[in-house]
Amino acid sequence: MVEARPSRRSFLQSMGLAAGAAGALAASGALPANAETSTAVAPARAAGQRSMIGVPFDRYDEVRIGLIGLGNRGMGMLTGWVAVPGAVVTAVCDTLPDRANRAADTVQAETGARPTVYTGGDRAYEELCASDEVDLVYVATPWDWHFRQGLAAVEGGKHVGIELPIATELKELWQLVDASERFRRHVFLMENCCYGRNELAILRMAHDGLFGELTNGHGGYLHDLRDLLFSGYYEPDDWRRAWHTRMDASFYSMHGLGPISACMDINRGDRFTYLTAMSSVALGLADYRERFMPPDHPSWTETYVKGDRTTILLRTDKGRLVRAEHDVSSPRPYSRINSIAGTRGLFEDYPTRIYVEPDHSGHEWADAQPYLDRYDHWLWRKVGDDAENNGGHGGMDYILQWRIVQQMRAGLVPDIDVYDSAVWCSSVPLSAESIRKGSRPVAVPDFTRGRWREARPGLDSEETDMPEVTRG
């Protein structure tokens, strides 16, 4: 008996099923066989310790803010803190008395009330964190201090916003997660780029399905800082240049990871499973020193080990790919890249452009402005004018500050929580580990301890108002 030949339709259907199964396997974010898995071990929760996922702030009529670190970044953010409705700067702290008093003078001149000054030593911040006149601590000190100051704030019963990164070691990140859960206080990264106008519009485009199913993203921090690194701008003791002598890692990829993570719902339905990293040779800072630094400059005793360009690749559980770059040692224009792509098209920044089907064809980039206008985030529509007048970095600093204060005053769940902050900042120690082991893949911890599968809101929030101040 001659066996009947399958029809073309049944043949294509069977091939489609096979291709679908193969695609599902290929899309798996499972760890490679050679991956370093010790980095994924989650410490056990202490008795009574509970997740902070979905936990709203208590309502505050006014948010009393204590600032730790009044150098370039801290002073740059002071204007915004003073300007946000319902925010009151009640305490300032710096190891250098003149900087702390300068900040206090600024607040007094703007508001008529002088904040308490904490200064005179490396541990003055502990007094601020223990003070009963502070609800929110803002940390803008050199990176070495971020973890201990953030921990002191939480243990002192304060919510805390920390500049990048919140910590530089995995054990420290876990300690902050556990402290947040034990003390029921929020810890969050002050990731201003998540609140950039383009980034928030791209987020809304992605969640609206404009790019189809997301497959990959590309971001980072590409910023020529050579003159600042050698000029004493990052005082005291040129601390930021010193990091280039200590480890080869991606120090500052969170500016790219944060916005992409929001688009991909990382910790909200997907998660990073593993990371691999690679750095170029370290030549840029030594070359700059040779050309521009006098023989008596202290940098001549330094050996730079951090590669000029560091690239990390992250795989998600759904099989998506994220690439994040860090380069502050090369001559180049500024870029955060800001690219998100899927089955129907993509967006790229620097320069801004878009290509999505069926709107576009012919392999030609299109003008992105109509899409940016259509998907403009409510935060920018509501307070964009104030942001441009009161904040740096094009206004996104103020948007971040306004939103934090609004969330605390309205009793909302934070857009960025300790789990987001920890996974983004884990790119620092994980990239160092991967590079140290010849670009070996390393497992990314699940800081949510299994709750990443839950769909929940994040930066793509519903519009809400800033409450009126009711206190007399």
C-alpha positions, 0 to 999 in steps of 0.5 A: 500500500502506497502511503499518502503524501502529506498535504502542503498545509499539514506539512507546514503546520507540522514544521511550524509546531517543530519550529515553535518548539525549537524557538521556545528552547532557543528562547529559554534564559536557562544558564549555560553549562559553564556558568558561574552559579555561586552568584545566584545563591539567595540568603534565607530570610530571617524569621518574620522578614517579608517582601517589600513588593507592592508595599506603599509608602506611609502617607506624609503631609510633608516629606522631611529630607536629609542630604548626605554628601554636598559635593557636586552631585549633592549640591546640584540636586539641592535646588530640586529638593527645595522646589518640590511641593511638600518637600522640606530639607531639614538636615544636611551632612558632609565631612567638610563643614564649609560644604555642609554650611553652604548647603544650609545657607542655600536652604535658609535663603530659599525657605527662611528655615535653616536645616540642622548641620551634621559635619566634622567627621566620617561618621557624622551621617550616623547622627542624621540617620538617627534623627527624628526630624528626617523621613527620607535620606538622600545619599550623594557621596563617593561610591565606597560610602553608599552601602553603609550610609544607605544601611544606616538610614534604613536602620534609623527608620528612614526611607533612602534614595541612593545615587548610583550604585547603591552598593558595589558587592553582592553581599552588600546588595543582599544586606540592603534588600534584607534591611529594607524587608526587616525595617519596612523602609524603601531603598531605591536607586536615584536612577534619573535616566529612568525619568528622561523624557525620551526614556519614559515615552519609549517605555509607553511605546513598548508597553503599547506594543508599538515594537511588537514582542520585545527581543533586545535592548541596548543602552549604557553610559558613554561619556568622555570624563577624562578632563573631570577625572583628572581635574579634581572635580570628583573630590575628595582625593579624586575618588572616582579616578581611583576606581579605575585602578581597583577593578575592571568592571562596568561601573555605571551601566545602570543608566542604560539598564534601568530604562530597558528593564522597565520596558521589558518588565524585569522583576515584573514578569521577566528577570535577568538570568545570567550576565557575561562581560568583556573589557577592552584594553585600558589605554585612554586614561594613561594616554590622557595623562601623558599628554596633559598632566604635569610631572608632579600630578598625583596620577603618575603613581597610578596604574589603570586596570579598568578597560576603556570600553566595558560591554555586558550582555544579559539574558532574560528568562524569556530569552531577550538580550540586553547589551549595556556599555560603559566608557568614560575614558575615550574621546567621544560625544555623549550617548546613552544609546537608548535602543529598544527593539522587537518583532515590529520595529525599534527606537534608537537615540543619539540621534533620535530615530524610529522604524516600526511596521507597518508605518515605515518601509524601505529600510529608511529611518523615520522621524521619531518626534510624532511618536515621542509627542503621542506617547509623552509620559504624564509626568512630563506633561504635568511638571515638565516646565517646572523640571526644566527650571529646577533640575539638571540633566534636562529636567529629569533630575527634578522629575525623579525628585518630584515623583519620589516626594509625590509617592511618599505624600500620596502613599503610593508604591514606589516606581523603583524598589529595592529589588530593581535597584539591587539587580541593576547595580549587581551589574558592577560585581557580576561584570567584575566576576565575569571579566576576572574569569575570562568572560565566563557567564555568571548567574544573576541573583533573583533578589525578589526570591521568586516573585519576579513572575508577578505582573505589577506596575512600575515606571509606566504609572497612572497619572496622579496629583501631588497632594495639597499640604494640609499642615498649618 
